[in-house]
Amino acid sequence: MAGVWSRDGAVSEQIEASISDELARLKARKQPQGESLTHCAECEEEIPLARREAIPGVKLCIDCASDRQAQATPRGGINRRGSKDSQLK
């Protein structure tokens, strides 16, 4: 297996680029807006005032939001290295 030389700081630049990409993706996500509901849209439990003030436009209680987030499919990572081993996973 052949070794590859890279310039100083290349690994740090890759890490910083990955972090920047992820932050940009998170900022681009649509955030709730508008009037918060007083009761959860799924289970009809009351949404605490502190949550409604912290997240404008919130529609779900903490339990329902946690359940929905747990059901979300995780997205795949970005293969910046390009090695065969990392592509086979």
N, CA and C atoms as a LAMMPS dump frame, in Angstrom:
ITEM: TIMESTEP
0
ITEM: NUMBER OF ATOMS
267
ITEM: BOX BOUNDS ff ff ff
-5.0000000000000000e+02 5.0000000000000000e+02
-5.0000000000000000e+02 5.0000000000000000e+02
-5.0000000000000000e+02 5.0000000000000000e+02
ITEM: ATOMS id mol type element x y z
1 1 1 N 0.845 -1.174 0
2 1 2 C 0 0 0
3 1 3 C 0.886 1.232 0
4 2 1 N 0.627 2.129 -0.854
5 2 2 C 1.458 3.318 -1.005
6 2 3 C 1.027 4.385 0.001
7 3 1 N 2.02 5.032 0.567
8 3 2 C 1.735 6.141 1.467
9 3 3 C 1.617 7.434 0.676
10 4 1 N 0.862 8.367 1.199
11 4 2 C 0.66 9.634 0.513
12 4 3 C 1.137 10.753 1.427
13 5 1 N 1.938 11.642 0.879
14 5 2 C 2.4 12.798 1.642
15 5 3 C 1.415 13.935 1.449
16 6 1 N 1.15 14.625 2.502
17 6 2 C 0.291 15.801 2.389
18 6 3 C 0.985 16.962 3.076
19 7 1 N 0.604 18.129 2.704
20 7 2 C 1.251 19.31 3.263
21 7 3 C 0.817 19.517 4.703
22 8 1 N 1.558 20.302 5.428
23 8 2 C 1.237 20.59 6.826
24 8 3 C -0.119 21.278 6.924
25 9 1 N -0.916 20.832 7.859
26 9 2 C -2.208 21.451 8.095
27 9 3 C -3.338 20.918 7.235
28 10 1 N -3.066 19.949 6.363
29 10 2 C -4.113 19.442 5.474
30 10 3 C -5.217 18.744 6.263
31 11 1 N -4.842 17.999 7.291
32 11 2 C -5.836 17.294 8.102
33 11 3 C -6.703 18.297 8.846
34 12 1 N -6.092 19.318 9.4
35 12 2 C -6.852 20.349 10.108
36 12 3 C -7.815 21.063 9.164
37 13 1 N -7.376 21.312 7.941
38 13 2 C -8.249 21.954 6.965
39 13 3 C -9.443 21.073 6.622
40 14 1 N -9.215 19.755 6.523
41 14 2 C -10.319 18.836 6.252
42 14 3 C -11.33 18.856 7.394
43 15 1 N -10.834 18.835 8.614
44 15 2 C -11.718 18.858 9.779
45 15 3 C -12.506 20.158 9.804
46 16 1 N -11.841 21.277 9.587
47 16 2 C -12.52 22.571 9.588
48 16 3 C -13.559 22.662 8.468
49 17 1 N -13.246 22.087 7.299
50 17 2 C -14.197 22.096 6.19
51 17 3 C -15.425 21.255 6.531
52 18 1 N -15.216 20.111 7.186
53 18 2 C -16.343 19.267 7.587
54 18 3 C -17.23 19.986 8.589
55 19 1 N -16.614 20.666 9.545
56 19 2 C -17.371 21.407 10.552
57 19 3 C -18.139 22.548 9.899
58 20 1 N -17.502 23.261 8.984
59 20 2 C -18.17 24.368 8.289
60 20 3 C -19.357 23.878 7.475
61 21 1 N -19.181 22.755 6.785
62 21 2 C -20.275 22.187 5.991
63 21 3 C -21.459 21.811 6.882
64 22 1 N -21.179 21.18 8.014
65 22 2 C -22.241 20.759 8.914
66 22 3 C -22.956 21.958 9.53
67 23 1 N -22.201 22.986 9.921
68 23 2 C -22.82 24.188 10.469
69 23 3 C -23.706 24.879 9.44
70 24 1 N -23.25 24.929 8.201
71 24 2 C -24.06 25.539 7.138
72 24 3 C -25.336 24.737 6.914
73 25 1 N -25.236 23.405 6.977
74 25 2 C -26.414 22.562 6.802
75 25 3 C -27.412 22.785 7.936
76 26 1 N -26.914 22.894 9.172
77 26 2 C -27.793 23.119 10.312
78 26 3 C -28.459 24.486 10.262
79 27 1 N -27.717 25.508 9.826
80 27 2 C -28.289 26.851 9.728
81 27 3 C -29.337 26.93 8.629
82 28 1 N -29.202 26.104 7.59
83 28 2 C -30.135 26.129 6.466
84 28 3 C -31.442 25.403 6.787
85 29 1 N -31.452 24.608 7.86
86 29 2 C -32.679 23.895 8.231
87 29 3 C -33.791 24.877 8.558
88 30 1 N -34.972 24.512 8.175
89 30 2 C -36.125 25.374 8.435
90 30 3 C -36.472 25.321 9.922
91 31 1 N -36.49 26.456 10.554
92 31 2 C -36.82 26.562 11.975
93 31 3 C -38.284 26.949 12.124
94 32 1 N -38.91 26.51 13.236
95 32 2 C -40.3 26.913 13.457
96 32 3 C -40.421 28.428 13.556
97 33 1 N -41.501 28.946 13.044
98 33 2 C -41.738 30.384 13.1
99 33 3 C -43.212 30.62 13.391
100 34 1 N -43.521 31.811 13.805
101 34 2 C -44.904 32.184 14.036
102 34 3 C -45.33 31.939 15.471
103 35 1 N -46.618 31.805 15.654
104 35 2 C -47.205 31.644 16.978
105 35 3 C -47.032 30.203 17.472
106 36 1 N -46.565 30.051 18.695
107 36 2 C -46.434 28.721 19.297
108 36 3 C -47.804 28.206 19.709
109 37 1 N -47.965 26.903 19.627
110 37 2 C -49.199 26.289 20.107
111 37 3 C -49.137 26.139 21.625
112 38 1 N -50.279 26.199 22.274
113 38 2 C -50.305 26.001 23.732
114 38 3 C -50.365 24.525 24.074
115 39 1 N -50.864 23.71 23.129
116 39 2 C -50.941 22.264 23.339
117 39 3 C -50.301 21.553 22.151
118 40 1 N -49.703 20.399 22.423
119 40 2 C -48.979 19.615 21.414
120 40 3 C -49.916 19.216 20.27
121 41 1 N -49.413 19.295 19.057
122 41 2 C -50.199 18.948 17.874
123 41 3 C -50.427 17.44 17.762
124 42 1 N -49.621 16.624 18.45
125 42 2 C -49.764 15.173 18.348
126 42 3 C -50.491 14.559 19.539
127 43 1 N -50.092 14.927 20.765
128 43 2 C -50.649 14.256 21.945
129 43 3 C -51.593 15.134 22.768
130 44 1 N -51.739 16.386 22.399
131 44 2 C -52.629 17.331 23.073
132 44 3 C -52.195 17.694 24.501
133 45 1 N -50.972 17.329 24.905
134 45 2 C -50.454 17.752 26.211
135 45 3 C -50.084 19.231 26.135
136 46 1 N -50.156 19.906 27.267
137 46 2 C -49.806 21.325 27.288
138 46 3 C -48.298 21.496 27.092
139 47 1 N -47.926 22.436 26.256
140 47 2 C -46.516 22.76 26.042
141 47 3 C -46.135 23.81 27.082
142 48 1 N -45.079 23.556 27.882
143 48 2 C -44.698 24.508 28.93
144 48 3 C -44.371 25.888 28.352
145 49 1 N -44.678 26.902 29.124
146 49 2 C -44.449 28.282 28.696
147 49 3 C -42.977 28.531 28.371
148 50 1 N -42.079 27.963 29.163
149 50 2 C -40.642 28.161 28.924
150 50 3 C -40.243 27.637 27.545
151 51 1 N -40.798 26.497 27.132
152 51 2 C -40.49 25.942 25.801
153 51 3 C -41.067 26.832 24.709
154 52 1 N -42.287 27.324 24.896
155 52 2 C -42.911 28.192 23.895
156 52 3 C -42.133 29.481 23.724
157 53 1 N -41.566 30.008 24.817
158 53 2 C -40.78 31.243 24.728
159 53 3 C -39.404 30.99 24.128
160 54 1 N -38.831 29.821 24.424
161 54 2 C -37.477 29.505 23.934
162 54 3 C -37.468 29.193 22.44
163 55 1 N -38.537 28.554 21.942
164 55 2 C -38.602 28.16 20.532
165 55 3 C -39.872 28.748 19.924
166 56 1 N -39.778 29.918 19.304
167 56 2 C -40.966 30.518 18.687
168 56 3 C -41.538 29.606 17.599
169 57 1 N -42.834 29.415 17.621
170 57 2 C -43.483 28.591 16.605
171 57 3 C -43.476 27.111 16.911
172 58 1 N -43.148 26.721 18.144
173 58 2 C -43.077 25.298 18.488
174 58 3 C -44.474 24.68 18.416
175 59 1 N -44.549 23.461 17.882
176 59 2 C -45.831 22.775 17.704
177 59 3 C -45.921 21.48 18.499
178 60 1 N -44.773 20.959 18.963
179 60 2 C -44.741 19.675 19.651
180 60 3 C -44.181 19.812 21.063
181 61 1 N -44.662 18.947 21.964
182 61 2 C -44.083 18.9 23.312
183 61 3 C -42.712 18.224 23.224
184 62 1 N -41.988 18.229 24.309
185 62 2 C -40.629 17.675 24.314
186 62 3 C -40.641 16.186 23.989
187 63 1 N -41.582 15.43 24.574
188 63 2 C -41.633 13.983 24.338
189 63 3 C -41.907 13.661 22.877
190 64 1 N -42.879 14.319 22.278
191 64 2 C -43.203 14.059 20.868
192 64 3 C -42.074 14.51 19.939
193 65 1 N -41.442 15.625 20.262
194 65 2 C -40.319 16.098 19.446
195 65 3 C -39.154 15.117 19.534
196 66 1 N -38.906 14.572 20.73
197 66 2 C -37.828 13.588 20.903
198 66 3 C -38.134 12.316 20.127
199 67 1 N -39.396 11.856 20.188
200 67 2 C -39.779 10.655 19.449
201 67 3 C -39.622 10.851 17.948
202 68 1 N -40.036 12.007 17.447
203 68 2 C -39.934 12.294 16.015
204 68 3 C -38.468 12.364 15.584
205 69 1 N -37.624 12.966 16.426
206 69 2 C -36.209 13.077 16.095
207 69 3 C -35.542 11.706 16.108
208 70 1 N -35.958 10.826 17.022
209 70 2 C -35.381 9.484 17.092
210 70 3 C -35.757 8.653 15.866
211 71 1 N -36.922 8.919 15.284
212 71 2 C -37.367 8.178 14.102
213 71 3 C -36.708 8.673 12.824
214 72 1 N -36.13 9.848 12.852
215 72 2 C -35.494 10.407 11.649
216 72 3 C -34.303 9.546 11.252
217 73 1 N -34.144 9.349 9.966
218 73 2 C -33.031 8.546 9.491
219 73 3 C -31.753 9.386 9.511
220 74 1 N -30.681 8.83 10.069
221 74 2 C -29.43 9.586 10.09
222 74 3 C -28.859 9.706 8.682
223 75 1 N -28.291 10.854 8.405
224 75 2 C -27.715 11.057 7.084
225 75 3 C -26.303 10.494 7.058
226 76 1 N -25.855 10.078 5.899
227 76 2 C -24.521 9.515 5.76
228 76 3 C -23.458 10.582 5.82
229 77 1 N -22.287 10.185 6.271
230 77 2 C -21.178 11.115 6.346
231 77 3 C -20.565 11.366 4.984
232 78 1 N -19.77 12.355 4.897
233 78 2 C -19.109 12.703 3.649
234 78 3 C -17.744 12.032 3.635
235 79 1 N -17.446 11.327 2.555
236 79 2 C -16.164 10.655 2.411
237 79 3 C -15.176 11.619 1.778
238 80 1 N -14.446 12.349 2.61
239 80 2 C -13.463 13.298 2.08
240 80 3 C -12.136 12.62 1.76
241 81 1 N -11.894 11.482 2.378
242 81 2 C -10.615 10.827 2.208
243 81 3 C -10.514 10.143 0.846
244 82 1 N -11.588 9.51 0.408
245 82 2 C -11.604 8.901 -0.912
246 82 3 C -10.908 7.561 -0.991
247 83 1 N -10.605 6.933 0.141
248 83 2 C -9.957 5.63 0.091
249 83 3 C -10.994 4.543 -0.183
250 84 1 N -10.541 3.422 -0.729
251 84 2 C -11.443 2.322 -1.045
252 84 3 C -12.115 1.806 0.236
253 85 1 N -11.359 1.667 1.313
254 85 2 C -11.91 1.143 2.544
255 85 3 C -13.061 1.987 3.053
256 86 1 N -12.933 3.309 2.993
257 86 2 C -13.999 4.16 3.505
258 86 3 C -15.209 4.164 2.588
259 87 1 N -15.034 3.819 1.312
260 87 2 C -16.146 3.8 0.382
261 87 3 C -16.938 2.489 0.487
262 88 1 N -16.336 1.439 1.029
263 88 2 C -17.001 0.157 1.117
264 88 3 C -17.941 0.063 2.313
265 89 1 N -17.833 0.984 3.248
266 89 2 C -18.658 0.913 4.463
267 89 3 C -20.069 1.296 4.191
